[in-house]
Amino acid sequence: MGKYDYVIVGGGTAGCILANRLTQCGKYNVLLLEAGGPPKSPWIKIPAGFSKLLTNKTYNWRFESFPEVVTNNRVISIPRGKGLGGSTLINGMIYVRGQPDDYDQWVKQGALGWGWQDVESYFRKLENFPEGGAARGKTGPMYLERVKERFPISDAFLKAAAEDGQSLNGDYNDSDQEGFGYYQVTQRNGQRWSVVDGYLKPAMTRSNLNVLTGCKVIRLEIDEACCNGVTYEHEGKRNTVAASREVILCGGAIQNPQILELSGIGNSNVLKKAGIEPKVELAGVGENYIDHYATRMNWRVRNTITLNEMSRGVRLAKEVMKYFTRRKGILTLGTGLVHGFIKTRPQLSSPDVQFFFVHASYANAATRVLDQEPGMTIGVTQLRPTSRGSIHIESADLNMAPLIKPNMLATETDCQTLIDGMKVARRIVEQAAMQPFVSHEINPGNEIQTDAQWLEFARENGQTIYHPIGTCRMGNDADAVVSPSLQVRGVDKLTIADASVMPSMVSGNTQGAVMMVAEKAADLICARAELT
């Protein structure tokens, strides 16, 4: 394979963005290594196809958590995108910047240069949202659309929120996140718009980019605390490729710790136990695991047609025809229709809970099978969880999945915030505007009234909503894995740029923040190159 200026490990969200930005000046040769393949499934472009892809082994690594007491010893699914485009191929497409204070908190945790004033321009750089206000990007590579479909029950839910005293918000990604409205999604003309569409396809025309799929990374080549390249397996053969400038790790919050530890970088006790020779002591690798944990509250509804019925038989045939002729209808929908960002206590300075409303309900959430009868769901999640988990290897075998311990609902703050959020969801549904549509509450059911009962429902039924971050967090303390420049501490020529570097959770879905991190990382990397 020869030598490249940069070798990017992982062709997901961040990897595709960096492949584009590092090759656009024409000065550097870049190799992008991806374990999965190219995005070929016809379900990828169809937004509603996410339900098919979330259980597809070709496009989802299908990780699972270790059973833990805090979630009633259940194994919880942790989907991660596999293939060029990563999780932007299979996610719900919801686009959220987060709150300005999220990033100012990063600075307080040692991530200097990552405050809101430092990162806001990168959001505008990546966005293509012409209908937004002056604070929004209009010409970036990532097309955004507000969910276009409207239904009587979703409009009634917005009216009920107003009756409850909540505000309506036309753009939660502008100056103020609080309020209710229709979600913004990464779509163009009713089709999914992934980072492959926005970044990788334009870059693939350049002669200084080489993309190699089906590559299983075995280890980073570390010599005297310097990362000189990557050894990987491709089509049954082992190859080592050198990077003259930097190796850039974009494997995500799950696989970055695994790759680092397999390469001898991490907590020496963890490494020795797994049979790995320690090369660089970095105790923070794999720690600070954070994810959004959500409950799904369901109601049986009446006097309207929901997605449960519209996704079957003759109605589905009509919707398929509508989609392929006009790019409209229920096939344009992802995981959320109506958003709500609320304060569970009036004295809070900003929202602490997010709602996902959709007029559908699962008979089996694990297999994504909808109910036969009409239903609706409100997903409830705490925006900034304080619980921290971990992820570590147990073996030197790279084919063995790492041990994931999310440690959800481990703090009183997390428990009470989720309880209070579910109470607000029930209260909104009880408003007058929703009464023509609501028959009765299915889950958790009106018999659930005390905080202890609410919490038990959350522990027994909650799931992650696929936003793992933090396992290679940036900072300036002894446990930080990367510096604010995203360079791995104690290892030359090794950079990490994706969700794993985030020191704390952003307020909402994380794909927008990951894109921002990658955009800023490209500038940091190019600035370093100009100095050498």
DOTOR-191883 format. One record per residue (C-alpha): residue in one letter; residue number from 1; x negated, y negated, z. Coordinates in steps of 0.05 Angstrom, whole numbers. Layout:
% DOTOR-191883
<'A', NUM, <X, Y, Z>>
...
//
This chain:
% DOTOR-191883
<'M', 1, <0, 0, 0>>
<'G', 2, <-60, -47, 6>>
<'K', 3, <-60, -109, 48>>
<'Y', 4, <-6, -162, 57>>
<'D', 5, <-6, -229, 91>>
<'Y', 6, <56, -210, 130>>
<'V', 7, <89, -144, 145>>
<'I', 8, <160, -149, 170>>
<'V', 9, <186, -89, 209>>
<'G', 10, <261, -84, 202>>
<'G', 11, <306, -109, 145>>
<'G', 12, <364, -131, 187>>
<'T', 13, <391, -201, 200>>
<'A', 14, <325, -233, 220>>
<'G', 15, <282, -191, 174>>
<'C', 16, <320, -212, 111>>
<'I', 17, <317, -285, 130>>
<'L', 18, <242, -283, 143>>
<'A', 19, <230, -245, 78>>
<'N', 20, <262, -303, 42>>
<'R', 21, <231, -361, 79>>
<'L', 22, <160, -333, 81>>
<'T', 23, <159, -320, 6>>
<'Q', 24, <193, -383, -20>>
<'C', 25, <129, -425, -20>>
<'G', 26, <93, -372, -62>>
<'K', 27, <30, -373, -19>>
<'Y', 28, <39, -308, 19>>
<'N', 29, <50, -235, 1>>
<'V', 30, <102, -202, 44>>
<'L', 31, <122, -130, 56>>
<'L', 32, <190, -115, 86>>
<'L', 33, <198, -45, 116>>
<'E', 34, <267, -19, 131>>
<'A', 35, <286, 49, 160>>
<'G', 36, <354, 51, 126>>
<'G', 37, <372, 42, 53>>
<'P', 38, <403, -11, 8>>
<'P', 39, <476, -31, 20>>
<'K', 40, <514, 13, -29>>
<'S', 41, <580, 29, 5>>
<'P', 42, <641, -4, -27>>
<'W', 43, <668, -16, 43>>
<'I', 44, <613, -67, 58>>
<'K', 45, <642, -124, 15>>
<'I', 46, <713, -111, 39>>
<'P', 47, <719, -145, 107>>
<'A', 48, <768, -95, 136>>
<'G', 49, <718, -40, 117>>
<'F', 50, <681, -53, 182>>
<'S', 51, <726, 0, 215>>
<'K', 52, <698, 52, 166>>
<'L', 53, <626, 30, 174>>
<'L', 54, <624, 28, 250>>
<'T', 55, <627, 104, 252>>
<'N', 56, <583, 115, 190>>
<'K', 57, <515, 146, 204>>
<'T', 58, <486, 116, 140>>
<'Y', 59, <497, 45, 163>>
<'N', 60, <500, 52, 239>>
<'W', 61, <445, 79, 285>>
<'R', 62, <501, 100, 332>>
<'F', 63, <464, 91, 397>>
<'E', 64, <497, 108, 463>>
<'S', 65, <487, 85, 534>>
<'F', 66, <465, 127, 592>>
<'P', 67, <525, 141, 638>>
<'E', 68, <525, 92, 696>>
<'V', 69, <565, 85, 760>>
<'V', 70, <584, 12, 744>>
<'T', 71, <623, 36, 684>>
<'N', 72, <650, 100, 716>>
<'N', 73, <596, 145, 687>>
<'R', 74, <621, 138, 616>>
<'V', 75, <578, 142, 554>>
<'I', 76, <589, 77, 516>>
<'S', 77, <578, 68, 442>>
<'I', 78, <525, 17, 421>>
<'P', 79, <529, 8, 346>>
<'R', 80, <470, -24, 310>>
<'G', 81, <467, -37, 235>>
<'K', 82, <422, 7, 193>>
<'G', 83, <398, -11, 124>>
<'L', 84, <380, -76, 89>>
<'G', 85, <425, -129, 121>>
<'G', 86, <427, -94, 188>>
<'S', 87, <488, -110, 231>>
<'T', 88, <513, -162, 181>>
<'L', 89, <536, -102, 140>>
<'I', 90, <581, -73, 194>>
<'N', 91, <598, -128, 243>>
<'G', 92, <664, -165, 251>>
<'M', 93, <635, -225, 214>>
<'I', 94, <654, -275, 269>>
<'Y', 95, <608, -335, 269>>
<'V', 96, <595, -373, 333>>
<'R', 97, <539, -422, 348>>
<'G', 98, <548, -421, 423>>
<'Q', 99, <547, -479, 471>>
<'P', 100, <491, -532, 471>>
<'D', 101, <477, -516, 544>>
<'D', 102, <461, -443, 526>>
<'Y', 103, <398, -466, 491>>
<'D', 104, <381, -519, 543>>
<'Q', 105, <383, -462, 593>>
<'W', 106, <332, -425, 551>>
<'V', 107, <285, -484, 560>>
<'K', 108, <295, -481, 636>>
<'Q', 109, <275, -407, 632>>
<'G', 110, <209, -425, 598>>
<'A', 111, <229, -424, 525>>
<'L', 112, <202, -493, 510>>
<'G', 113, <222, -521, 443>>
<'W', 114, <287, -481, 440>>
<'G', 115, <335, -531, 470>>
<'W', 116, <398, -553, 433>>
<'Q', 117, <364, -614, 402>>
<'D', 118, <309, -567, 376>>
<'V', 119, <355, -514, 346>>
<'E', 120, <417, -550, 322>>
<'S', 121, <385, -569, 255>>
<'Y', 122, <372, -495, 240>>
<'F', 123, <445, -479, 248>>
<'R', 124, <461, -533, 197>>
<'K', 125, <406, -507, 152>>
<'L', 126, <436, -437, 147>>
<'E', 127, <510, -457, 143>>
<'N', 128, <551, -466, 80>>
<'F', 129, <616, -492, 110>>
<'P', 130, <642, -549, 66>>
<'E', 131, <706, -557, 106>>
<'G', 132, <668, -573, 170>>
<'G', 133, <653, -641, 198>>
<'A', 134, <588, -681, 197>>
<'A', 135, <555, -635, 248>>
<'R', 136, <563, -574, 204>>
<'G', 137, <518, -549, 147>>
<'K', 138, <548, -553, 77>>
<'T', 139, <496, -524, 31>>
<'G', 140, <460, -467, 68>>
<'P', 141, <454, -395, 44>>
<'M', 142, <507, -367, 92>>
<'Y', 143, <577, -379, 68>>
<'L', 144, <629, -388, 122>>
<'E', 145, <705, -390, 118>>
<'R', 146, <759, -400, 168>>
<'V', 147, <805, -339, 172>>
<'K', 148, <857, -355, 119>>
<'E', 149, <913, -307, 136>>
<'R', 150, <970, -333, 179>>
<'F', 151, <1023, -292, 214>>
<'P', 152, <1084, -312, 256>>
<'I', 153, <1057, -275, 317>>
<'S', 154, <988, -308, 313>>
<'D', 155, <1018, -377, 306>>
<'A', 156, <1063, -361, 365>>
<'F', 157, <1002, -341, 406>>
<'L', 158, <970, -409, 392>>
<'K', 159, <1035, -442, 414>>
<'A', 160, <1036, -400, 477>>
<'A', 161, <965, -421, 493>>
<'A', 162, <986, -494, 487>>
<'E', 163, <1046, -480, 532>>
<'D', 164, <997, -452, 583>>
<'G', 165, <959, -518, 582>>
<'Q', 166, <903, -495, 536>>
<'S', 167, <877, -540, 481>>
<'L', 168, <876, -525, 407>>
<'N', 169, <809, -532, 372>>
<'G', 170, <800, -536, 297>>
<'D', 171, <725, -524, 300>>
<'Y', 172, <694, -490, 360>>
<'N', 173, <626, -496, 327>>
<'D', 174, <627, -571, 327>>
<'S', 175, <618, -612, 390>>
<'D', 176, <664, -575, 439>>
<'Q', 177, <676, -500, 442>>
<'E', 178, <737, -500, 487>>
<'G', 179, <805, -484, 458>>
<'F', 180, <844, -439, 412>>
<'G', 181, <847, -432, 336>>
<'Y', 182, <829, -387, 278>>
<'Y', 183, <760, -356, 276>>
<'Q', 184, <704, -374, 227>>
<'V', 185, <674, -315, 191>>
<'T', 186, <615, -299, 146>>
<'Q', 187, <655, -291, 82>>
<'R', 188, <659, -320, 12>>
<'N', 189, <724, -316, -27>>
<'G', 190, <752, -263, 19>>
<'Q', 191, <690, -218, 16>>
<'R', 192, <637, -203, 69>>
<'W', 193, <576, -247, 59>>
<'S', 194, <515, -213, 91>>
<'V', 195, <443, -236, 98>>
<'V', 196, <428, -192, 37>>
<'D', 197, <474, -238, -3>>
<'G', 198, <450, -302, 27>>
<'Y', 199, <376, -290, 35>>
<'L', 200, <348, -224, 9>>
<'K', 201, <377, -221, -62>>
<'P', 202, <348, -290, -80>>
<'A', 203, <281, -270, -51>>
<'M', 204, <279, -203, -88>>
<'T', 205, <265, -240, -153>>
<'R', 206, <198, -263, -126>>
<'S', 207, <135, -225, -143>>
<'N', 208, <104, -237, -74>>
<'L', 209, <158, -196, -38>>
<'N', 210, <157, -121, -34>>
<'V', 211, <217, -86, -1>>
<'L', 212, <210, -13, 19>>
<'T', 213, <269, 25, 48>>
<'G', 214, <272, 93, 81>>
<'C', 215, <210, 76, 123>>
<'K', 216, <206, 103, 194>>
<'V', 217, <157, 62, 234>>
<'I', 218, <111, 108, 275>>
<'R', 219, <70, 54, 310>>
<'L', 220, <38, -13, 306>>
<'E', 221, <-37, -10, 295>>
<'I', 222, <-68, -42, 357>>
<'D', 223, <-143, -51, 361>>
<'E', 224, <-175, -90, 418>>
<'A', 225, <-109, -126, 432>>
<'C', 226, <-99, -145, 359>>
<'C', 227, <-44, -119, 314>>
<'N', 228, <-75, -105, 247>>
<'G', 229, <-20, -67, 212>>
<'V', 230, <36, -15, 215>>
<'T', 231, <36, 61, 206>>
<'Y', 232, <101, 88, 178>>
<'E', 233, <130, 150, 146>>
<'H', 234, <160, 146, 77>>
<'E', 235, <185, 205, 36>>
<'G', 236, <149, 253, 82>>
<'K', 237, <82, 219, 79>>
<'R', 238, <47, 175, 130>>
<'N', 239, <20, 108, 107>>
<'T', 240, <-15, 51, 141>>
<'V', 241, <-9, -19, 115>>
<'A', 242, <-52, -78, 138>>
<'A', 243, <-28, -148, 154>>
<'S', 244, <-81, -202, 147>>
<'R', 245, <-40, -255, 182>>
<'E', 246, <16, -225, 225>>
<'V', 247, <61, -166, 236>>
<'I', 248, <131, -191, 250>>
<'L', 249, <176, -145, 290>>
<'C', 250, <250, -152, 272>>
<'G', 251, <277, -85, 297>>
<'G', 252, <328, -116, 344>>
<'A', 253, <340, -112, 419>>
<'I', 254, <346, -36, 418>>
<'Q', 255, <288, -15, 374>>
<'N', 256, <236, -68, 387>>
<'P', 257, <222, -42, 457>>
<'Q', 258, <219, 29, 429>>
<'I', 259, <168, 9, 375>>
<'L', 260, <126, -31, 425>>
<'E', 261, <124, 26, 476>>
<'L', 262, <108, 78, 423>>
<'S', 263, <50, 34, 404>>
<'G', 264, <24, 30, 475>>
<'I', 265, <51, -39, 492>>
<'G', 266, <93, -44, 556>>
<'N', 267, <96, -22, 628>>
<'S', 268, <39, 27, 637>>
<'N', 269, <81, 70, 684>>
<'V', 270, <135, 78, 632>>
<'L', 271, <84, 93, 578>>
<'K', 272, <46, 145, 617>>
<'K', 273, <111, 180, 637>>
<'A', 274, <129, 185, 563>>
<'G', 275, <60, 211, 544>>
<'I', 276, <36, 146, 512>>
<'E', 277, <-33, 118, 524>>
<'P', 278, <-26, 46, 549>>
<'K', 279, <-62, -6, 507>>
<'V', 280, <-31, -72, 529>>
<'E', 281, <2, -81, 597>>
<'L', 282, <67, -120, 587>>
<'A', 283, <116, -103, 642>>
<'G', 284, <174, -142, 612>>
<'V', 285, <182, -98, 550>>
<'G', 286, <250, -66, 551>>
<'E', 287, <275, -105, 612>>
<'N', 288, <327, -162, 612>>
<'Y', 289, <376, -122, 570>>
<'I', 290, <441, -163, 564>>
<'D', 291, <505, -151, 525>>
<'H', 292, <576, -176, 522>>
<'Y', 293, <624, -128, 557>>
<'A', 294, <698, -132, 537>>
<'T', 295, <764, -103, 556>>
<'R', 296, <821, -95, 506>>
<'M', 297, <890, -112, 531>>
<'N', 298, <947, -85, 489>>
<'W', 299, <1021, -100, 482>>
<'R', 300, <1077, -66, 444>>
<'V', 301, <1111, -118, 400>>
<'R', 302, <1177, -128, 364>>
<'N', 303, <1211, -171, 312>>
<'T', 304, <1149, -173, 268>>
<'I', 305, <1105, -129, 225>>
<'T', 306, <1035, -117, 251>>
<'L', 307, <972, -89, 221>>
<'N', 308, <991, -21, 250>>
<'E', 309, <1047, -15, 199>>
<'M', 310, <1016, -57, 144>>
<'S', 311, <957, -10, 139>>
<'R', 312, <1000, 50, 119>>
<'G', 313, <1039, 75, 60>>
<'V', 314, <1072, 28, 11>>
<'R', 315, <1054, -33, 52>>
<'L', 316, <981, -15, 48>>
<'A', 317, <985, -4, -27>>
<'K', 318, <1013, -75, -34>>
<'E', 319, <958, -103, 9>>
<'V', 320, <905, -67, -32>>
<'M', 321, <934, -96, -95>>
<'K', 322, <936, -165, -64>>
<'Y', 323, <864, -161, -43>>
<'F', 324, <836, -137, -110>>
<'T', 325, <876, -186, -150>>
<'R', 326, <874, -248, -105>>
<'R', 327, <823, -233, -50>>
<'K', 328, <878, -244, 2>>
<'G', 329, <917, -204, 53>>
<'I', 330, <898, -159, 111>>
<'L', 331, <836, -130, 78>>
<'T', 332, <803, -199, 88>>
<'L', 333, <809, -191, 164>>
<'G', 334, <752, -171, 210>>
<'T', 335, <752, -159, 285>>
<'G', 336, <784, -225, 306>>
<'L', 337, <840, -268, 280>>
<'V', 338, <852, -321, 333>>
<'H', 339, <798, -345, 381>>
<'G', 340, <804, -372, 451>>
<'F', 341, <747, -402, 492>>
<'I', 342, <773, -416, 562>>
<'K', 343, <752, -438, 631>>
<'T', 344, <775, -389, 683>>
<'R', 345, <768, -445, 735>>
<'P', 346, <783, -518, 722>>
<'Q', 347, <720, -542, 757>>
<'L', 348, <675, -508, 706>>
<'S', 349, <638, -553, 657>>
<'S', 350, <649, -507, 597>>
<'P', 351, <686, -443, 577>>
<'D', 352, <663, -378, 610>>
<'V', 353, <710, -328, 575>>
<'Q', 354, <725, -313, 501>>
<'F', 355, <789, -283, 473>>
<'F', 356, <797, -243, 409>>
<'F', 357, <870, -239, 387>>
<'V', 358, <894, -193, 332>>
<'H', 359, <963, -165, 318>>
<'A', 360, <940, -93, 318>>
<'S', 361, <926, -39, 370>>
<'Y', 362, <884, 24, 369>>
<'A', 363, <912, 92, 385>>
<'N', 364, <839, 113, 390>>
<'A', 365, <788, 57, 394>>
<'A', 366, <729, 105, 386>>
<'T', 367, <753, 129, 318>>
<'R', 368, <785, 63, 298>>
<'V', 369, <853, 95, 288>>
<'L', 370, <911, 46, 294>>
<'D', 371, <976, 58, 332>>
<'Q', 372, <1037, 83, 294>>
<'E', 373, <1081, 32, 329>>
<'P', 374, <1073, -44, 325>>
<'G', 375, <1023, -73, 374>>
<'M', 376, <975, -130, 389>>
<'T', 377, <909, -135, 425>>
<'I', 378, <871, -189, 463>>
<'G', 379, <798, -174, 474>>
<'V', 380, <770, -208, 535>>
<'T', 381, <696, -220, 548>>
<'Q', 382, <654, -260, 596>>
<'L', 383, <611, -308, 555>>
<'R', 384, <547, -309, 597>>
<'P', 385, <539, -245, 637>>
<'T', 386, <490, -244, 695>>
<'S', 387, <481, -169, 697>>
<'R', 388, <415, -143, 670>>
<'G', 389, <398, -74, 643>>
<'S', 390, <339, -40, 610>>
<'I', 391, <318, 3, 551>>
<'H', 392, <257, 48, 551>>
<'I', 393, <229, 109, 515>>
<'E', 394, <228, 176, 550>>
<'S', 395, <184, 211, 501>>
<'A', 396, <129, 199, 450>>
<'D', 397, <176, 229, 398>>
<'L', 398, <199, 171, 354>>
<'N', 399, <260, 211, 333>>
<'M', 400, <287, 211, 404>>
<'A', 401, <333, 153, 419>>
<'P', 402, <311, 107, 476>>
<'L', 403, <345, 109, 544>>
<'I', 404, <395, 51, 545>>
<'K', 405, <420, 28, 613>>
<'P', 406, <464, -34, 602>>
<'N', 407, <483, -41, 676>>
<'M', 408, <547, -77, 659>>
<'L', 409, <591, -108, 714>>
<'A', 410, <534, -103, 764>>
<'T', 411, <544, -172, 794>>
<'E', 412, <603, -203, 831>>
<'T', 413, <603, -262, 782>>
<'D', 414, <612, -216, 722>>
<'C', 415, <667, -176, 755>>
<'Q', 416, <707, -236, 779>>
<'T', 417, <700, -275, 713>>
<'L', 418, <726, -216, 673>>
<'I', 419, <784, -205, 722>>
<'D', 420, <803, -279, 718>>
<'G', 421, <799, -278, 642>>
<'M', 422, <846, -219, 637>>
<'K', 423, <896, -254, 683>>
<'V', 424, <896, -315, 638>>
<'A', 425, <908, -271, 577>>
<'R', 426, <969, -240, 610>>
<'R', 427, <993, -308, 632>>
<'I', 428, <990, -335, 560>>
<'V', 429, <1028, -276, 533>>
<'E', 430, <1082, -289, 585>>
<'Q', 431, <1095, -359, 557>>
<'A', 432, <1161, -374, 521>>
<'A', 433, <1132, -375, 451>>
<'M', 434, <1111, -302, 455>>
<'Q', 435, <1175, -274, 485>>
<'P', 436, <1211, -261, 418>>
<'F', 437, <1152, -217, 399>>
<'V', 438, <1131, -181, 463>>
<'S', 439, <1165, -117, 485>>
<'H', 440, <1119, -95, 542>>
<'E', 441, <1046, -92, 563>>
<'I', 442, <1013, -25, 548>>
<'N', 443, <943, -34, 576>>
<'P', 444, <929, -44, 632>>
<'G', 445, <1004, -48, 646>>
<'N', 446, <1044, -92, 694>>
<'E', 447, <1031, -45, 751>>
<'I', 448, <960, -72, 752>>
<'Q', 449, <964, -133, 798>>
<'T', 450, <907, -135, 849>>
<'D', 451, <835, -154, 834>>
<'A', 452, <813, -84, 853>>
<'Q', 453, <861, -54, 802>>
<'W', 454, <838, -103, 748>>
<'L', 455, <766, -86, 761>>
<'E', 456, <778, -11, 759>>
<'F', 457, <813, -20, 692>>
<'A', 458, <752, -58, 666>>
<'R', 459, <702, -6, 691>>
<'E', 460, <742, 51, 662>>
<'N', 461, <762, 22, 595>>
<'G', 462, <713, -34, 576>>
<'Q', 463, <663, -29, 519>>
<'T', 464, <606, -71, 495>>
<'I', 465, <621, -115, 435>>
<'Y', 466, <554, -102, 403>>
<'H', 467, <513, -163, 423>>
<'P', 468, <450, -134, 456>>
<'I', 469, <395, -185, 468>>
<'G', 470, <337, -202, 513>>
<'T', 471, <292, -140, 516>>
<'C', 472, <231, -178, 490>>
<'R', 473, <249, -245, 520>>
<'M', 474, <210, -308, 509>>
<'G', 475, <183, -351, 565>>
<'N', 476, <120, -373, 600>>
<'D', 477, <121, -329, 661>>
<'A', 478, <85, -263, 674>>
<'D', 479, <145, -220, 654>>
<'A', 480, <159, -255, 588>>
<'V', 481, <143, -212, 527>>
<'V', 482, <134, -268, 477>>
<'S', 483, <113, -341, 483>>
<'P', 484, <159, -397, 459>>
<'S', 485, <121, -391, 393>>
<'L', 486, <147, -319, 390>>
<'Q', 487, <77, -289, 393>>
<'V', 488, <71, -226, 436>>
<'R', 489, <32, -243, 499>>
<'G', 490, <-35, -208, 501>>
<'V', 491, <-33, -184, 429>>
<'D', 492, <-60, -224, 371>>
<'K', 493, <-24, -226, 303>>
<'L', 494, <41, -196, 330>>
<'T', 495, <105, -236, 329>>
<'I', 496, <177, -218, 348>>
<'A', 497, <236, -255, 318>>
<'D', 498, <307, -232, 330>>
<'A', 499, <359, -223, 386>>
<'S', 500, <309, -188, 431>>
<'V', 501, <272, -254, 445>>
<'M', 502, <333, -290, 473>>
<'P', 503, <322, -302, 548>>
<'S', 504, <396, -306, 564>>
<'M', 505, <462, -296, 529>>
<'V', 506, <493, -347, 483>>
<'S', 507, <567, -363, 491>>
<'G', 508, <599, -321, 437>>
<'N', 509, <583, -273, 380>>
<'T', 510, <508, -270, 370>>
<'Q', 511, <497, -265, 295>>
<'G', 512, <494, -340, 286>>
<'A', 513, <442, -347, 340>>
<'V', 514, <400, -291, 310>>
<'M', 515, <401, -327, 243>>
<'M', 516, <379, -391, 277>>
<'V', 517, <321, -355, 313>>
<'A', 518, <297, -327, 246>>
<'E', 519, <301, -394, 212>>
<'K', 520, <261, -428, 266>>
<'A', 521, <212, -370, 270>>
<'A', 522, <197, -379, 196>>
<'D', 523, <177, -451, 208>>
<'L', 524, <134, -431, 268>>
<'I', 525, <99, -377, 228>>
<'C', 526, <87, -421, 168>>
<'A', 527, <60, -477, 212>>
<'R', 528, <10, -429, 242>>
<'A', 529, <-12, -407, 173>>
<'E', 530, <-24, -479, 152>>
<'L', 531, <-73, -486, 209>>
<'T', 532, <-117, -428, 187>>
//
